[in-house]
C-alpha cells in the first residue's frame, strides 16, 4: 500500500516560506529584501510581503537604507530577537536548571542566567508536574517584570517553546520516557504531554546528553564542525551524537549508550565469563570507591583529597580528587589517569566506528582538566591504529553545566522555526 502524498495548500506554502525567511534572518541579520530573495530563491514580491508581516508582528525591524554598489539604496532588515522567547530546562536527579533566552538563544538579561529549583523526581509524572510549576512561575515572573518595565500586554514577547533535557531515554516523537537508570524510572510515561497540558505551550523533550551535544555544536567547541560526539561523565555515563547537523538517536533512541561498552577484567582475551562495563569504571561512585580502595589497602597513606575529607576515606568526593589531580597529589592523579585511560578506550572505539572530527567531554569529571584530557588523548592515540590518518580533536566542554539547558532552549527554537512542522495555519506565528 502506497503512502498518501501530502498536497501543499497555499496557506501551508505561505507558512513554510515565512519560517524560511525568519530562519534566514536569524542567521544573516541584518540583510535586505533583495538579498533574501536571491539567497532563498524566492520572488521579490513574496519576500517583501513576508517581511512586511514579520515587521508588523515584531519579528523584524527596518534599519534604514544602505547602498550596495551602483544600484538604488536597499532597506536593511534586522531580526528582533526579543520578539519571542524560549525556555530551556535540564532535569537532574533531584533538581532542575532553567534558562530563558531570546530567539538567538541569548539569556534574557531581566532573568537570572540559570534558575535552580528542587524537583520531585519520584516518578516521571510527578517530575512533569513539578517542572510545570517551575516553568509557570518563571513565565509569570518574566511577565511581571515586563509590566513593571513599561511594556504592554499587546507587545510583550511570547513563548515559542520549552525544550527539556532529561537523564533518560526518550521517545522524541511522543515525548514519552522510555526509561532512566539515574532516576530509576520505567516507561512508557507521558512526560512531555503532561507538561504541554499544564503549561499550554509547545514542548520538546530529549535526552539531557543530546541537548548538551547540540549546545556544543551551536555555541561551544563544535561551532566549526557538523559532526561531533559529546560524552558526559558524572553520576552516570552518556553520549550524544550529532551527525551532519542532525541529532542521532538510533532506531530505538538508544544510540550512544557507551555506559554498556564492555571491558575484560583480566589480560587473558579468553576470559569472557565476567566482563565489566564502562559504567562500573568511570562514574562518580566508581572513582571515589577506587580512591578509598587504594587508601584502605595501604597503597597510599596520605593525600590532599583525604585531607579535604577530614581524614575520612568515605567522605572523599569526585571534586576533591579532581582538584587533587591538578595539585599533583599522587593518589588523585593515579585515580584520574586510570579513569582517563578507560575513557580513552571507549572514545577510541567511537572514533573507529563514527570517525568524528571532534569529541567533547563534559560533566563533573572534567574538573580534572588537563590531567584527565592528557590521559584520554594518550590512550586514544595508543588504541587507534590509524590515528595519524583519522585525527580527532578531543576537548573539554566550553559550556560546562549550562550546556543541557542552553541546548534544550535552542532545540525548542529550532522546532518553532522548522518549516516542516506545519503549525496551525490559522495562527501560524502567534505561539
C-alpha positions, -999 to +999 in steps of 0.1 A: +000+000+000+015+033-010+015+063+013-008+091+006+011+121-007+007+154+011-006+182-011+008+217-002-021+242+001-015+279-004-018+285+033+008+258+041+032+272+014+029+307+030+037+293+064+067+274+051+081+304+033+075+326+063+095+303+085+123+301+059+126+338+058+126+341+096+153+315+099+173+333+073+171+365+093+181+345+124+214+335+106+221+365+083+208+396+101+209+424+090+202+419+053+180+433+026+148+420+009+167+416-024+195+396-008+170+373+009+151+368-024+183+358-041+197+336-013+164+318-007+154+317-044+120+333-037+104+360-057+109+396-045+072+402-041+069+371-019+098+382+003+085+417+006+051+405+017+066+382+043+090+408+056+061+433+060+042+407+080+073+400+102+078+437+108+041+441+119+044+411+142+076+424+158+099+397+145+118+421+123+126+458+121+138+481+094+172+498+100+172+523+071+187+525+036+221+512+027+237+515-007+252+483-023+273+491-054+258+514-080+222+504-075+195+521-055+198+520-017+182+490-001+163+490+032+182+468+057+161+443+077+172+431+112+158+403+133+142+414+166+155+386+187+134+398+217+101+394+199+098+359+213+115+338+239+122+302+247+128+282+279+155+255+282+154+231+311+179+205+324+164+179+347+188+163+372+184+136+397+166+158+422+167+193+408+164+213+376+182+242+359+162+266+338+172+293+313+151+318+294+165+330+261+156+352+231+154+338+196+192+339+193+194+317+224+210+345+244+199+346+280+173+374+287+190+400+309+159+405+331+161+369+343+189+350+363+214+333+339+204+300+354+174+293+377+179+263+400+150+245+417+142+213+435+121+188+417+102+157+428+116+130+406+099+101+424+081+092+391+081+107+356+045+120+362+055+138+395+086+152+378+065+166+350+040+182+374+068+197+395+086+210+364+054+225+351+050+246+383+086+258+380+081+268+343+048+286+350+064+305+378+093+316+356+069+327+329+048+347+354+079+364+369+091+374+334+057+388+325+056+408+358+090+422+351+079+433+316+049+451+330+069+470+356+094+479+329+066+498+310+058+471+285+022+464+274+005+430+272-001+435+235+036+440+227+050+416+253+072+388+238+055+354+237+068+319+245+077+299+213+085+267+231+100+248+260+130+224+255+137+199+282+167+176+286+162+147+309+187+119+321+165+093+305+159+075+272+132+095+254+109+088+225+114+122+209+082+119+188+057+111+216+077+128+243+074+097+264+100+085+289+112+050+279+134+045+310+161+061+332+187+044+352+198+075+372+162+083+381+151+046+384+122+053+360+105+028+338+082+037+309+064+045+288+054+076+308+037+107+292+062+132+305+061+158+277+023+156+273+017+164+309+039+195+307+023+206+275-012+203+290-001+221+322+018+250+305-002+253+273+029+258+251+049+238+226+072+213+244+102+193+231+117+166+253+151+149+246+179+132+264+200+156+285+232+145+268+217+152+234+207+187+244+243+192+257+257+178+224+236+202+204+247+232+226+283+223+220+276+221+182+259+255+181+277+275+208+307+256+221+338+239+207+318+223+178+309+256+161+331+248+132+321+212+126+289+194+116+296+161+132+307+155+168+304+132+198+296+147+233+304+123+262+293+132+297+309+116+328+294+121+363+269+100+383+263+082+350+279+078+316+261+091+284+269+101+249+252+124+225+259+122+187+255+149+161+259+137+125+257+162+097+239+187+119+213+161+130+210+145+164+214+108+160+192+087+184+192+053+166+163+031+158+151+028+194+166+060+209+195+041+225+223+053+202+255+063+221+249+040+251+287+037+259+278+030+295+272-006+284+306-007+265+323-039+278+358-044+290+376-076+300+388-077+337+419-097+330+446-097+304+435-130+290+414-125+259+396-158+266+383-148+300+348-138+289+329-150+320+326-117+339+332-087+316+328-053+332+311-023+315+323+013+314+295+024+338+312+004+366+346+020+360+342+057+354+312+070+373+314+093+403+308+063+427+333+041+409+360+068+410+356+075+447+354+038+455+388+033+437+404+060+458+391+045+490+403+011+480+439+023+474+438+041+508+424+012+527+449-012+511+477+010+523+489+018+487+487+054+498+488+067+533+483+104+526+465+125+501+453+161+497+419+146+488+420+127+521+429+159+540+400+177+523+377+149+535+388+154+571+408+122+571+378+100+564+382+080+531+345+075+529+339+113+526+362+117+496+343+132+467+349+133+430+355+171+432+383+165+458+400+140+436+398+163+405+413+192+424+439+169+439+450+157+405+455+193+394+475+199+426+498+169+417+485+147+446+498+112+439+466+093+448+443+117+429+465+117+398+466+079+397+428+075+400+421+102+374+447+089+350+432+054+353+398+067+346+411+087+317+426+055+302+393+037+304+375+066+288+402+067+262+395+031+252+358+039+249+364+070+228+389+051+206+361+027+198+337+056+190+364+071+168+369+038+149+331+034+143+320+070+137+352+088+126+341+121+141+363+152+138+356+162+174+349+146+207+338+169+236+339+157+272+315+172+298+301+165+332+316+169+367+347+147+358+361+174+335+371+194+366+403+173+364+412+194+334+445+187+317+452+156+338+421+139+325+424+152+290+461+141+287+453+106+298+424+103+274+443+116+244+473+094+250+451+063+253+431+072+221+464+076+203+476+042+215+444+024+206+437+039+172+459+021+147+451+048+120+453+078+144+476+097+120+452+091+091+420+099+111+430+125+136+403+136+161+402+166+183+393+157+219+385+187+241+367+196+273+333+214+272+334+252+269+299+255+282+301+234+314+269+230+333+250+254+311+251+231+281+220+210+285+196+239+293+211+260+266+209+232+240+173+224+250+163+261+245+179+262+211+162+229+201+128+244+210+136+275+189+147+252+160+114+233+163+095+266+161+114+277+131+112+244+112+092+250+080+082+213+080+064+215+114+033+228+097+018+247+126-018+258+128-022+279+096-050+299+112-025+314+137+008+305+121+032+327+141+013+335+172+026+308+195 
